[in-house]
Amino acid sequence: MPTGYHLFMQSGARALVMDLGGTGARALLIDGPEKIHTVGPAANPNRVGLDASKDCIVGMLKRLRLSGKRVERAIIGMAGRSHPAAVSIVASAMKEAHVEVDIRWLVNDAELAHLAAFSGQRDPGVLVVAGTGSISVARMGSGQFVRAGGLGPKVGDEGSGHWIGERLFGWARDNPGFREALRKLGVTSLDLLNAAQTPSILAEHIDGLVEGEPLARDLAEQAGLKLGHLAQEAWRKAAIPSRSVKVSGSVLVESRTVRAAFTCALGRLSPPLRDEGDVGDVLETGMAWLLESPLKPVPPGW
């Protein structure tokens, strides 16, 4: 446990990290010596709307027993942070839950993961997130974030769970043999799956399909290659010396075939980049960054 983390817990103060994703939300509160976790539904305002996003935040704050309390510092990583109403959503949620925060950051959820991934490092590299969607972020020497991807399923999100799943769904719809391969993996009723969830659910089975389905193996390799190019794009935009790449999200963390293709793609770039592992628990590592970070200048919040 980092020194700042330990000292903060001894101080009796409160610190909050919220990771508001496109398929679910999580939060970690340090309240004196106590650590409290909670979860919630999706909170990306672009996907669920403004009211549902706010309700998710309010519900999590109440489950953390923060109503009527003050938090010394907090960071919220929100999928859909670019939404024009993102700041007002968080501000109104805090007001409704009667929570006051002194020092506060509001960033994109991928930026939160980047801060967590390279906490304490003077020469941070690139983070690639591939879950439901895909995005790559890096931080310039000025501290400003740059990104590649993250455009949503209709425009981009190459290599993401949605991107993989849409292609698997198309093949299953048109190919009885492919449907049979999915049934053997436990996917028995494609028509009954929620249309918005089907692609990501199917993407979870990519590793089980690659052994007997050349199309699936090619798809996994394409996903890894596209995610490698996202890393390169963010690296070039940031113009940073570090060639270190870390990853987050279910596709790269859980799929061995996509990860192998991604790692190989990074090594073949010019110049080559290095896959240096997973971020780990974004809440815990994000909390470590929050408690070790300088308090001035006051960060952008809500």
N, C-alpha and C positions, 0 to 999 in steps of 0.2 A: 504494500500500500504506500503510495507516494507520501512524502512528509506533509504537504499541504492538506491532503485528504485526512490524515490522522489528526492534525492540529485543528482542522475545522470541526471534526466530529467532537473533539474535546471542548470546543468553544460553546457548544449549545446552540449554535446558529442553524439556519436552514438553507439548503441548496437544492435546486430542482433541475432535472434533465428530462425533457419530453421529446420523444421520437415519434412524430405524427406521420405515418406512412400511408401509402395508397391502398393497402389491404388490411392494415391494422395499426394500432398505436400502443406505445408503451411509455412508462414513466418511472423514474427513480427519484425518491426524495430522501435527502439526508436531514434528519430532524434531531439535532444533538447527537447522541450515541446510536440512534435508531436509523435503520435503513428500511424504507418502505417501497415496495413495488406495486404497480397496478397496470392493467391493460385496458384497451378500449377498441372500438371499431375503427374503420378507415376514417381519415380526417382530411384528406386532400380535397379542398373546396372545388377544384376542377372536376372531381369525380362524383362527390357526394352532395355538393351544394353548400352554401354558406351556413344555413341553419344546422345541418347535420354536423358540419365541421365544428361549429361553436359548441353544440351539445356534447360532442365527444370530449372536448377540452374541459367543459364544466363538470361533466360526470367524473372524469379522472381526478380533477382537483378535489371534488367532494369525497371520493373514495380514499384519497390520500389524507383526508381529515385536515385540509388546509383552510376551510371556510373560516373567515374572520382572522386569519393569521398573516404575518409578514414573512416574506422569504428574502434573505439577504442577497442572493444571486441566483439567476436561472438562465438556462439556455433552452430554447425550443427549436428543434429542427422539423420543419413542416414541408412535406411534399406539397407542391403547389404554392410555395412561398411567393412566386412571381404573380400570383393572382392579385389584382388591384385592391381587393378587400382583405387580404391576409392580415395586415396590421390591425384593422378594425375588428376582425374576427377574434383575434387573441385578446385585444384590449377589452372587448365586450364580454368575453368569457371570464376574464379575470375579475371584471366588475361584478358580473352576475354571481360568481362564486365567492365574492368578498375576499379576494386575495390581493395583497399588495406586494410588489417586488421592487427592490431597490436598484440593483444592477442587473440588466437583462439584455440578452442577445436573442434575436429572431433571425434564423437562417434557414436555408433550404436543408432538407433532411440529408442530402448527400454532402453538403458542406459540414454539417454536424459530424457525419461519419469521417470526413477527412480530418477535421480537428482531432477527433478521437484516435484516428489511425496514426497520426504523426505527432501526438502530444509530446512536448518536450524536445522535439528534434529541431535543430537549427536549419536543417536542409531538407524540408519536407518534399515528398515526391507526389505521385499521382494516385488518386483513388478511382477505382472503377466499381460502380454499383450495378449489379444485374439481378433484379428480382422480377416483379411484375413488369417494370419498365427498365430502362438502362440509361446510364449517364456516367460521364467521367469528369472529375473535377481536379483542379490543381490550384495552388496559391502562388501568386507572383511575389517577388521580393517586397513589393509595396504592401503586401497583405491582402490585396484584392483577389477574389476568386475568379477563375475562368472555368468554363465548362464546355463539354462536347456532348452532343446527344441530349437526352432528356426532353425530347420534343413531343412525347405522347404517342400512343399506339397508332393514331391515324396518320402521323407524319413520319415517325421514326421509331425509336426504341429497338433498334436492330440488336439482335442477340439476346433480347430479354425473354422472360418466361412467356409473355404474351406473343411475342414474335415467333418463338418456337412453337407454341401451342396452336396458333392459328394455322400454321403449315401442317402440323400433325392432324388437326381437325379436318382440314381440306382433304388430306390423303385418306383419312378414315371414312369420310363421307362418300368418296368416289371409289374406294378400293375395299372390297369385302375381305381380302386377305389381311389387309392392315387393320381392319376392325377386329378380326379374329386375334391378331397379335395383341391388340389393346385389351381384349377381353381376358386373355391369359394373364395379363398384369392386374386384373381387377377392375378395369374400366368397362362396365357391362351395359351402361345405358347412357350413351352420349346425348340422346334427345332430351333426357330428363335433367341434365346438368344446366345450371344457370348460364345463360348465354354469355354474361360478362365474366364468369369464372372459368368457363370451359377451357380457354387457351392455357391459363396458368396451371390448371389441374392436369392437363395433358402433358405439359412441359415437365412435370415431376417424374414422368415415366421415360424420359429420353434415354437414360442409361440402360433401362431394361429392354429397349427396342434395338439398340445399336448392334447387338450380336447377330441377329438374324435379319435385319432390315438395312440394306445398304443406303436407302434414302435417309433413314434416321441417322446413320453414321455421318453421311455427308452434311446433314443439317446441323449436327453438333459441331462439326469442324467449321462450317460457315459461321455459326454463332460465335465460336471462339475467335475466329479471324476478325469478325466485325467488332467485337469488344476490344481486341488488341488495337485496332485502328482508332477506336474511340480514345484509348489511353494515349496513343501517339498524338492525336489532334490536341488534346488538353495539354500535353507536355510541350508541344510546339507553341501553343498560344501563351503559356505561362513563361516560356523561355527560362526554365529553371535548370540548374546543373544536375540535380539529382535524377537518376534514372530508375529510382525505386518505385515500384507499383504495388499497392495493396488493394485487396478486394473485399466487397461486402455484397450481400444479397444471395438469395437461395440458389440461383442458377450457377454462379461461380463457386459458391461455397459447397454446395451439395452435389453437383453433377461432375463426376470425375472425367467424363468424356469432353464436356465443354471446357472444363478447367485445363485439361491436358492440351487441347487445341489452342486455348488462349495463351498458355505459357509458351508454347512453341511459337505462336505468332509473334509474341513480344520479342523473343530471341532472334527472329528473322528480320526485325525492323532495322532501319538504318537511320540513326544508330540504334542498337538493340536496347530494350528496356528489360528490367528484371522483375519477375513475380516474387515478391517477398512475403507472401502469406496473407492471411485473413486479418481483418480489423479486430475480430473478437467481439465481445459484448460492447456495443456502442454506448449503452447507458453507463456502464462502469468506466470505460475508457474516456467517454465524454465527461463524466463527472470529475475524473482526475484532471482533465484539461481545464475544466471550469474552476476548480479549486486552486490550480497552480497558475492560472492566467493572471496577467497584470490587470488592475482595476481601473487604470487610466490609460488612454482617454475613455470616457464612458461609451460603451458600444451601442450600436443601433438596436433599438428594442421595439416596443409597441406603445 
